[in-house]
């Protein structure tokens, strides 16, 4: 019998944007447990999908203890990282932050407003390396969590951590044995997105509104995150901060 592999980390901080009770958080705990001697969870009390890098500056945050090393925060994913690093684990900082496992891929333009990716970026801003982890799906009722659970440890042991780095990892919507490989990718360029507003009226006659999004991510070149998932590969994309449009920059300078 093969001996268990030693943990890579003394302490790992876990968060997400789907909320502390989301199935993806249970999956992330299972995936990270072999990697860290201590696993701490500081995650939003409720679903915070799509909030990007928002932080709460105009209201208080409450921290609710849910069990040993488990805390829910009445705020955004980025709030949770700050609370985790600067309050709960202030005297015993983690070696690594994991954000996810998100229900749905974070690829292409979706990276920009993903709370999952933004939590990892906040960790990097605070000087701690981080992974953002997402599981693609076609059927919301049949998310293949086992694919991400079974594959994350190998990804982390292969790529490790660079100082203050962020790796955005997306698992394809196939069973673990159907994954065809791993690709280091770039973020796919934006596809098309149509934003809409659906207006309704409540039972007292007052109007209210729902925002709607229709996404068309496009095909994505072979070396992009979209291309990798199309080939049933795991996509690993390094995330940085430079949002400069370099082509337009060159044009304006000219």
N, C-alpha and C positions, 0 to 999 in steps of 0.2 A: 504494500500500500504506500502511495506517495505521501510524503510528509507535507503538512500544510505550509504554504508560502508565508513568510513573515510579513507583517503589515509594513507598508511604505511610510505611513504617517503616524505620529503620536496622537494627533487630534484633528478631526475633520469637522467643518461646519457645513451643514446642509440647509438649503432654502429652496424656494420655488416661487412660481407666480400663480399656480392653480389652487393654492391653499393648503394648509397643513394636513387636512383630512383627505386630500386628493389621492387616488390610487398611485399616481406617479411618485408621491413622496414615500409611500410604503415600498415601492419598487426601488427607489434610490437608496433607502436605508439598507435593503437587502444587498444591493450591488456594492455599496461602499463598505459594509461591515468587514469584509476580508482585507480591506486596504488600510484601515485605521484602528488603532487600539481604542480610541474613544470616538464615538459618533454623536455629535450635538445637532439638534434641529432647532432652527429659529426661522419660522415661516409665517406668511400672512394668515390671519384668522379666517379670511374669506378669499374667494377667487379674485385675483388682481391681474388677470391676463390683459395684455395690451397696454399696460401703463408705462412702458418704456423705462426711462431712467428717473421717473418722478420720485421726489422725496417730500416729506411732510414738513413744511416750514411754518404753517399757520395754525397748527393744532397739536394737542398732546398725543402721545402714543402710549398705549397700555400694553403691558407684557403679561400674558396669562400662562402660568405654568401648567402644562398638560401631562407631566410625568417626569421621570428622571431624564435629564438632558433634553427635554422637549418643551419648547416655548412657542406660543402663538402671539403674533404682534398685530395690533390694529392699524396696520399701515401697508406700505408698498414693499415689493421685494428688496429694493435698495434700502429702505428703512430697516428691514430685517437684518441685512448685512451689517449696517452701521450699529444697530443695537447688539448684534452678536459679537462684533469685533471690539466695540468701544464700551460695552457695558457688561454683558453676560460673561464673556470670555476675556475681559480686559486684562486680568492678571495671569491668564493661561491661554494665550492666543493660539489659534489653530495653525497648522502647517498648510492647509489647503481648504478651499471652498468649492463645494459642488452645488450647482443650481439645476433643478429638474426633479425627476425626469418629466419633461413637458409632454403633455398629450397633444401631439402634432409637431411636425418638423418646424424648425426655425432656420429657414434658408432664404436666399435672395433678399428681397426688400423687407421681408418679415423680421429680419434681424434688427432693423431699426426701431421697431416698437415693441419688441419682445421683452416682457418683464424677466423672463428666464435669463436671456443673454445679458440684460442690463444689470441684474444682480451680480453676475460674474464680473462685469466691467467695474461695478462699484468695489468689489473685493480687490481688483487690480489697483484701483485708485487709492485704496487703503494699504497697498503694499503686499497683498497676499495673492498668490497664484490661484487660478480658478478654472474650473471646467463648467461649461453650460452643456446640458445633456437633454436631447429630445428624441422622442420616438414617433416616427411617421405613422400615419394610419389612413385607411380608406373607409373603414367602418368604425365609427365612434364607439360602438358597442363591443368591438372585438379588437381592442388595441393590443398589439403583440409585446407586452411588457417584458416577457421572457427574453426577447431578443436583446434589449438594452441591458437587462440584468445580467445575462450570461456573457455579454461582450465588453462591458465597461472595464472590468478589472484588467483585462488584457490590453485594452487601449491605454489605460493609465500607466501600467507597467512598461509599456513600449515607449510612450512619449514623455513620461515623467512630467516634471515641472521646471520651467525656466523662471528666474526671478520676475515676479509680477507679470505673469503671462496669462492669457485667456485662450483656451481652446474650445471652439464650438463644435460639439460632436452630435451628429444626427445619424440615427439608426434607421435602416430601410424597413418598409412595411412587409417583411417576410419573416418566416420562422427562423430560428437561429441556424439551423442546418442549411438554409437556403442563402445565407449571406455569402457573397462571392469574394469579398476582400475588403481592404481598407484603402482609401485614397486621401492624401493630403490635398486639400482643394482651396480654391478661392471662392469668395462670395459671388453668386450669380448676379448679373446686373438686373435692375428692376424690370419687372414685367409690366402689366397694366393692372390698374385698380380703379374700380368705380365705387365712390362713396355715395350713399343715399340717406335720406331721412324719411322714416315712416311715422306719420303723425296719427295719434289716436286720441280718444276722449275717455276720461275716467268716469266712474259711476256718478260723480257729482257735477259732471259737465265741464271739467277743466281739461285743457289740452295737455298732452305729454308726447314725447318724441323718442323713437328708437333710431340709433344710427345703424346702418347696414353697410356691409363690405362685400363686394364681389371681386375675387382675386383671379388673375390670369397670369401665373408666374412665368409662363414661357418655357421653352425647352432647356435652355442653359447649355453652355459648351461642355465638352467632355471633362475639362479640368475644373469645373465648378461643383458646388455642393449639390445642385439639382442634377447635374450629370451623373454624379456618383450614386445618388439614390436611384436614379433611373436604371443603373446597372446592378442594383441590389447590393451596393457597397456601403460601408460605413464611411461617412464623410467627416473629416477632421479639418477644421478651418481655424487658423490663427486670427484672432480679432485684435485690431488696433484702434487708435483714436482719430487718425487723420481722415477727415471728411472732405478734404479739398478735391474739387473737380480739376484734376491736373490738366486735362485736355483744354478745358475752358480757361484755366490759368495761363497756359501757354498762348492761347489765342488773344486773351486780353492784354498780355504783356507785349504781344506783337503789334 
